[in-house]
Amino acid sequence: MKAVWKYALIAALSGLLFGFDTAVISGADQELQALWDSSDFFHGFVVMGIALWGTVAGAIFGAWPNNKYGRKACLMGIAVLYLLSALGSALAADPFVFAAFRFLGGLAIGVSTIAAPAYITEIANSEQRGRLVGLYQLSIVSGILMALLSNYFIARWVFADAWRWMLGVEALPAFLFLIFTSLIPRSPAWLLSKGKRDQAKAIANKLGIVMLEKSSKLEQSKSVYSRPYRRSMYLVIFIAFFNQLSGINAILYYAPRIFKEAGLNLDLAFLSTAGIGLVNLGFTIVGMLLIDRLGRKKLLYLGSLGYLISLIAIAFAFYLKVSGMYVVALVFLFIASHAVGQGAVIWVFIAELFPVSARASGQALGSSVHWVLAAIVPSSLPFMIAKIGASGVFSFFAFAMLLQLIWIYLKVPETKGKSSEAIQHELS
């Protein structure tokens, strides 16, 4: 099982680049808007938001290369895209070239949300699946923390074109990830789906995992929209929908701006943003330790209650003009709630809901919904704060989380410790 953990960790490192790429732009936010004298709309949707639209494209079309070329090949392709994005955006001379290279990074994120959880799910036994796929989320938050700390120190020590250094340092972990992914084996489940039985059995035996050689009738239905997968389809759509309606990506993208809105100076705003990364990492580890003990549904309950408390309190803080570290503490509570709940559960849950024949397509569906909203919500935040204020924005997020709590109670099944076949029969 040591080999399984090693290969799962390497695949999960795509999440490190995902998290870094998502959070690093927060440090360049206001400097880029001032440099190119952009309107709130152009800055939000093009300069800041273009990577998220690239992620949408990667999520929508990422199932095709995953099915055709396999999870390993996709992970290596992701590394190349991150490398090009980091170097190109750091050297960009105008907002349009910058946006083009940021779009490549977004493509890599979108494809990684399909390839990495699918790969890890397919090399893991059901008893360890939650913790192993959870490595991907742990890597994401580790990447976020790395980006926020990197931004903080670069902002303090580099005075000219600091944003170029913030974005360019991602090239090093991207290059290392490319080397590491060349060392992992291909997914035995994917090989079997392509009729390469001997190769699949050899890798499965090496990993010490149980692999079914015959597909059930449910698994033979490959379309994610076919009747056997109807309930799974709705579940992945709604968990992705509520994940982004919490406001998590909006807060990660604009944390320094939100903290400045709460009255903090620039240095303290960046330091508090780095604190978000530490809280996120710590509570993601808690979520990983609990996911195979308490189960997916209980963690979603716990996270939803934390969301409601923190978001309602933040909305009141802005409405009553309570500023300073009080808002920072509430944002930390929000981040902790996300890390233990949706953050720990979403990629595990989506990967569990479909068999190998439909897994990439099912994850592409969930990822597409996730990233369409992840593009719209953060891109709209500067405009929405200007129109309805921070209090109104956080009130909207709180209402969405109340709806999530009701949905969990009425519709979400528990998948803890169940084989893929048992989950398919239950959902069908």
N, C-alpha and C positions, 0 to 999 in steps of 0.2 A: 504493500500500500504506500510505501515511501515514494515509489515512482509516480503513483497517481497524484499525490500531493505536490510533487515537484513539477509535473507537467501542468497541473491545474494552476499552480502559482504563476508559471510562465505565461500561460494564456491569460490569466487574470491581470497581468501587468499592462495589458491593453487598457484596462480601466485606469491605471496610473496616468497614462497619457490623456485619456478621456477627461479625468478630473482636472489635470493641469491645464489642458487647452480650454476647458470651460471657465475656470476661475481666473486664469492669468489676465484675461482681458479687463477685469475689474480695475486693475492697477493702471491701465492705460486709458481708461474711460474719459476722464475729464481733460487730460493732456491732449488726446487726439481731437476732441471736440474743439478745443481752443486752437490747436495747430491748423486744422483745416476749416475753421470757422463754420461748422456745420449747424444746421437747424436741429432742433430736438427730434423732429421726424426723421430726417436723413441720417442723423447720428444713430438713432435707435434702431432703425430698420436696415440700414446698409452697413455702417461701420461696425456697430456692436452686434447686430442681429444676423448678418449674412452667414456666419458660421453655423448658426442654428438652422437656417434654411438648407445649408449643405448637409446637415445632420438629417433633416427631413428626407432629402433625396437619397442619402445613404441607407436610411431605414426602409424607404419604400422599395428601392431596387436592390438592396443588399441580399435578399433571399436568393436571387438568381446566381451570383458567383458562389454563394455558400453551398448551394445544391450542386452546381456544375463542377467547381474546382475544389470544394471541400473547405473545412474550417481552418486547417493549417495554412493553406494558400492565402485565404482571406486575411488571416492575422499578419502574415508577412507583407501583404499589400497595404494593410493599415499602417504598418511601421513606415513604409516608404511615403505614404501620403502625409503623415505627421511630420516627417523630416522635411519634405518640400514646403509644407505650410509654415513651419517654424522659421526656416531660413528666408522664404519669400516675403512673409509679412514683416519680418524684422528689417528687411532691406527696402521695403516699399517706399516710393517717393510721393505717391498720391493716394487718395482714399479708394480709388477704383482698383488699382493694383493690389493694395492692401486687402480689399474685400475678396478679390479673386483667390488669393492664397489662403485667407481665412476660410473660404468656402471648402477648400481641399481638406483642411483640418476637420471641418464639420462632416464631410463625407466619411472620413475615417471613424469618427465617433458613431455615426449611424450604423455603419457596417459592423463595428465592434460590439454593439449591443445585441447583434444577432450571433456573430461568430463565437465570441468568448463564452457566453452562457451555454450555447449549444454544445460547444466542445467539452466544457467541463461537465455538463450533464451527461454526456455520452461516454465519459471515462470514469464516472462515479457510480458506486452502488447506492441504493436508495437510503441506507442508514446514514450516509455521510453527505448526501447530495446538498442539503441546505447549507452546511458549513463550507463545502467546497465551492459552490456557486457564490456563496457569500464572500469568498475571497475577491471576487470581481468588484463588489461594492466596497470592500475594504480598500482595494487598490484605488478606486475612484476617489474616495475621501482622502486617502494618502496623497494622491495627486493634487487635490484641491488644497490641502495643507501645504504641500511643497510650493505650489504657485503663490499662495498668499504670503508665506514667509519670504519667498524669493522677491516678490513685489515690495514687501516692507523694507528689506535690506537694500535693494536696488534704489528704491525711492529715497533712502537716507544717504546713500553713498555715491550715486551717479546723478549728476545734475544736468547734463546735456543729453537729450534724446534717451531718457531713461526707459521709455516705452519700448525702444528697439531691443534693449538688453532683456527686458521682461519677457518679450515674446521669443527672442532668439535662443534663450537657454534651453528651450524644449527640444532642440535638435539633438542634444547629447543623449537623453533617455530614449528618444526615438531610434537613434542609431543602435544603442545597446539592445533595445527590444527586437530589432530586426535580426541581430545575431542570435539572441536567445530562441526566437521562434523557429529558427532553422534547425534547432536541436530536438524539437518535440515530435512524437509520432503522429500520424494522421488518425482521425477518429475511427475506431473500429466499427461503430454503428454506421458511419457514413460509407466506409468501404463496403460493408455488407449490403447497404442499399444500392450500391453500384455493381453488385455481383462479384466482388473481389473477396470471396469467402475465406480463402487460405490466408491472405494478408490480414484480414480482420481477426481471424482466430489466433494468429500468431501474436498480434499486438494485445488482444484481450488476455491471452494467457500470460504474457509478460507483465501486464498491469494487475493481474489477479482479479479481474472483474468478470461477472456473469453476463453472458451475451446470448439473447435469444436468436436462434438461427431462422426461425419462421415468424413471419408477421401475422398478427391476428387480422380478422376481417376489418376491424376498425382501422388498423394501421394501413391497410391497402387503399383506403380512401385518402388521396393525397391533397385534395383541395381543402384549404382551410375554411371555405365557405360551404362545404357539404354538410348534410344534416347531422352526422355523428359529432361534428365539432361546433355545432351552433352555440351551445352554452359556453364552451371554452372561448369562442370568438367574442362573445359579449363580456366575459370576465376580463380578458386582456384589454379590451377597449376601455372598460370602466376603470380598471386599476391605473392604466396609463393616464386617463382623463383626470382622475382625482389627484394623481401624483403631481401634475403640473398646476392644477388649480389651487394647490396649497400655497403657491408662490415661491417655492424653493429656488428655482433657477433665477427668478427675478431678484431675490435677495442675494444670491451668490454673485450675480453679474453686477449689482449696483450697491453692494454693502457699504463701500466708502461714502457713496452719495447719500444713502439712507442715514448713516451715522452723522454725516455733516448736517443733514436736515434736522437731526435730533440735537444739534448744538455742539458736537465735538469738533476740535480743531483737526487739521489734515493729518498730522502725525498720529494723534490718538485714534482717528478713524481708521487708518491703515493698521495700527496695532490691534484694534478691536476686531478688524476683519481677519487678521491672522488668528485671533482667538476663536473665530468661527471654525477654522480648520481643525484646531485642537479638539474642540467640543465634538465636532463631526466625527473625527477619528475615534475618540474615546467611546462614544456611544454606539458607533458602528460595531466596534469590538463586542460591546455588550449585546447588541442585536445578534451578532454571529453566534455567541455563546448560548443564546436563548432560543434561536430559531428551530433547532431540532429537539428542544426540550418542551417549550411551551407551544410551539407550532406557529404557523403563518397567521392564522386568524386572530389569535390573542395579541400578537405583536401589532397587528393593524388596529385593533381596539385601543391598545395602549397609546400608540402614536396619534390616533385621531383625537383622543381626549387631551393630550399635550398640545396638539395643534390648536384646538378650540380655546384652551386657557390662554396660551401665549398670543395668538392672533387677536383675540378680543381685547386683551390687556394692551397690546401695542396700538391698536386702533384708538382706544381711550387715551393712551399716553399722548398721541399726536393731537387728538381732539382737544385735550385739556392743556396742551402745550407743556407737558412734563418732559423735560429733556435730559440729556446726559447719559450716565451709566445705567440708569433705570431701563432705558430702551435697549441698551446693549445686553443687559441681563435677560430681558424678555426675548430678544432675538436668539440668544444662546439656548434658552428653553425651547424655542421653536426648532432650532437645529437639532437638539437632543431628541426631540419628539420625532422628527423626520428620520434621524439615523436609526433609532430603535424600531420604528414602524415601517413606513413605506420604503425608506432607503434600504433596509435590510431585506425586505420581502419581495419587492417588485420583480427583479430579474430572476430570482429563484422561482417565484410563482408562475411567471410567464413561461419559463423553460419547462416547467413540470406539466403544463396543461395540454401539450401535444406530443405525439410519438415522433420518432425520427423522420418518418416520411413527410410529416407536415410541420415539423418543428421550426425550420427556418422561415417558412411562410407565416406561421403563427406568431413567431417573434417579430417578423417584419411588420405584421399588422399592429401589434402592440407598440412597437418602437415608433411606427409612423404616427400613430395618434399621440404618443408621448412627445415626439419631437415637433410635430406641427404646433402643439400648444406651447412647447418650450421655446419655439420661435416667436409665436404671437405675444405671449405674456411678457417676457423680458423686453422685447422690442417696443412694446406699448408703454412700459413703465414710466419713462420720463414724461411722455405725453399725458398719461393718466394722472400722475401726481400733479402736473401743472393744472389739469382740468378739475379734478375732484379732491385733490389733496391726499396726503399719505394716510390719513384716518379713513377716508372712503375706500382706498385701495385695500387696506388690511381688513376692513369690515367685509368686503367682498370675498376675500380669501377665507375668512372665518365662516361665512355662510356656506361656501363650497365644502368645507370640512365637516359641517353639520350634516350635509347630504351624504358625504362619504361614510360617516358613522352609521347612518340609516341603511345604506347599501350593504355595508359589511354584515350587519345583523340579518338582513333579509336574504342575501344572495351568495355570500362568499363561502365556499366549502373549505374544509381542512384537508391539506394534502400531505401533511407531515408523515414520513415513514412509509408512504404507499408507493408501490411500484408504478411505473408508467402505465402498464396494462390495467392495473386496478383503478387508477385515476380515470383512464379513458372509459371504462365500463361504468363507473359511477356518474361521470358527467354526461354520458350518452343516454 
